[in-house]
Amino acid sequence: MEAVRIDKWLWAIRIFKTRSLAAEACKKGHVTLDGHPVKPSRVLKVGDVVNVKRPPITRSYKVLALTEKRLGAKLVPDFVKDVTSPQELEFLEMKNKMSWFDRDRGAGRPTKKDRRDLDKLNDDWW
């Protein structure tokens, strides 16, 4: 296989759950190739680096092989290599560790458990 559509490839290697979600991400500009947003019909080649914006970071994937058929999770490493920068991964890890501290706007008052956790954090901090 010489070339494959980017939306099919993103779906096949399990970055997106459905092909329509992959196509929608391409249309919205969340998928870039060489720094330029791509259309879902863009053809991929082996060696390309695809960037996918998934807040709060942008992940980068190097194309090792092409496929149009959905793969089992164990076969994915043969087709793609995650080349996301260590700084991005470190930021994601930090964000995940601190996610319990952030509250969504309009989420209301903290529950008793939230309040106890905040008090424990303050006691440990000082």
C-alpha positions as a printed NumPy array, in Angstrom:
array([[  0.   ,   0.   ,   0.   ],
       [  1.537,   3.292,  -1.107],
       [ -0.892,   5.852,   0.271],
       [ -3.994,   6.061,   2.448],
       [ -6.396,   8.816,   3.486],
       [ -5.464,  10.466,   6.758],
       [ -8.93 ,  10.059,   8.314],
       [ -8.917,   6.315,   7.573],
       [ -5.428,   5.925,   9.013],
       [ -6.232,   7.857,  12.213],
       [ -9.275,   5.657,  12.724],
       [ -7.433,   2.429,  11.857],
       [ -4.647,   2.989,  14.375],
       [ -7.151,   3.853,  17.105],
       [ -6.421,   7.54 ,  17.638],
       [-10.115,   8.26 ,  17.03 ],
       [-13.024,   5.993,  17.912],
       [-14.839,   6.509,  14.604],
       [-13.81 ,   7.603,  11.152],
       [-16.336,  10.429,  11.229],
       [-14.68 ,  11.803,  14.387],
       [-11.308,  11.664,  12.619],
       [-12.747,  13.472,   9.583],
       [-14.375,  16.1  ,  11.812],
       [-11.078,  16.732,  13.632],
       [ -9.382,  17.239,  10.261],
       [-12.081,  19.673,   9.13 ],
       [-11.769,  21.684,  12.359],
       [ -8.001,  22.013,  11.95 ],
       [ -7.047,  19.774,  14.882],
       [ -4.932,  17.532,  12.625],
       [ -1.839,  18.963,  10.957],
       [  0.869,  17.624,   8.692],
       [  4.106,  19.62 ,   8.4  ],
       [  2.476,  22.439,  10.325],
       [ -0.448,  22.829,   7.92 ],
       [ -4.045,  21.767,   8.63 ],
       [ -5.19 ,  18.914,   6.408],
       [ -8.431,  17.799,   4.854],
       [ -9.728,  14.286,   5.64 ],
       [ -8.906,  13.184,   2.086],
       [ -5.206,  14.087,   2.412],
       [ -2.987,  11.161,   1.429],
       [ -0.417,   9.928,   3.946],
       [  2.919,   8.343,   3.166],
       [  5.319,   6.338,   5.309],
       [  7.593,   8.669,   7.281],
       [  5.1  ,  11.533,   7.642],
       [  4.633,  13.082,  11.096],
       [  1.007,  13.786,  11.987],
       [  0.146,  16.232,  14.803],
       [ -3.198,  15.827,  16.568],
       [ -4.439,  18.519,  18.967],
       [ -6.05 ,  16.93 ,  21.968],
       [ -6.315,  19.533,  24.704],
       [ -4.29 ,  20.314,  26.706],
       [ -1.445,  19.063,  24.442],
       [ -0.647,  18.303,  20.821],
       [  0.446,  14.716,  20.187],
       [  2.788,  13.807,  17.336],
       [  2.764,  10.452,  15.539],
       [  5.233,   9.133,  12.985],
       [  3.783,   6.895,  10.259],
       [  5.685,   3.582,  10.174],
       [  3.272,   1.675,   7.919],
       [ -0.076,   2.273,   6.244],
       [ -3.382,   0.506,   6.708],
       [ -7.041,   1.179,   5.945],
       [ -8.393,  -1.577,   8.179],
       [ -8.939,  -1.134,  11.906],
       [ -6.217,  -2.832,  13.917],
       [ -6.193,  -4.676,  17.177],
       [ -4.572,  -2.674,  19.949],
       [ -1.578,  -5.028,  20.082],
       [ -0.751,  -4.396,  16.393],
       [ -0.79 ,  -0.589,  16.57 ],
       [  2.941,  -0.174,  17.517],
       [  3.897,  -1.756,  14.161],
       [  2.137,   1.068,  12.294],
       [  2.736,   4.199,  14.383],
       [  5.326,   5.662,  16.735],
       [  4.424,   8.312,  19.284],
       [  7.013,  11.099,  18.944],
       [  5.349,  13.631,  21.231],
       [  7.902,  15.902,  22.908],
       [  8.83 ,  15.084,  26.522],
       [  7.784,  18.593,  27.613],
       [  4.244,  18.006,  26.312],
       [  4.014,  14.632,  28.077],
       [  5.344,  16.135,  31.305],
       [  2.741,  18.909,  31.097],
       [ -0.006,  16.312,  30.555],
       [  1.162,  14.282,  33.56 ],
       [  1.236,  17.399,  35.73 ],
       [ -2.225,  18.4  ,  34.508],
       [ -3.596,  14.936,  35.318],
       [ -2.138,  15.036,  38.827],
       [ -3.651,  18.448,  39.48 ],
       [ -7.004,  17.778,  37.78 ],
       [ -8.782,  17.067,  41.046],
       [ -7.835,  20.542,  42.246],
       [ -9.486,  22.319,  39.298],
       [-13.217,  22.794,  39.472],
       [-15.378,  23.377,  36.45 ],
       [-17.026,  26.766,  36.335],
       [-20.605,  26.476,  37.542],
       [-19.977,  23.134,  39.271],
       [-21.43 ,  24.518,  42.482],
       [-20.073,  24.425,  45.975],
       [-17.533,  21.807,  46.987],
       [-18.901,  18.686,  48.635],
       [-17.821,  17.633,  52.128],
       [-15.263,  15.279,  50.618],
       [-13.903,  18.048,  48.367],
       [-13.649,  20.355,  51.359],
       [-11.789,  17.748,  53.446],
       [ -9.374,  17.127,  50.563],
       [ -8.713,  20.86 ,  50.25 ],
       [ -8.129,  21.17 ,  53.993],
       [ -5.749,  18.197,  53.92 ],
       [ -3.859,  19.755,  51.032],
       [ -3.529,  23.051,  52.897],
       [ -2.303,  21.252,  56.033],
       [  0.25 ,  19.263,  54.052],
       [  1.341,  22.33 ,  52.078],
       [  2.195,  24.464,  55.123]])
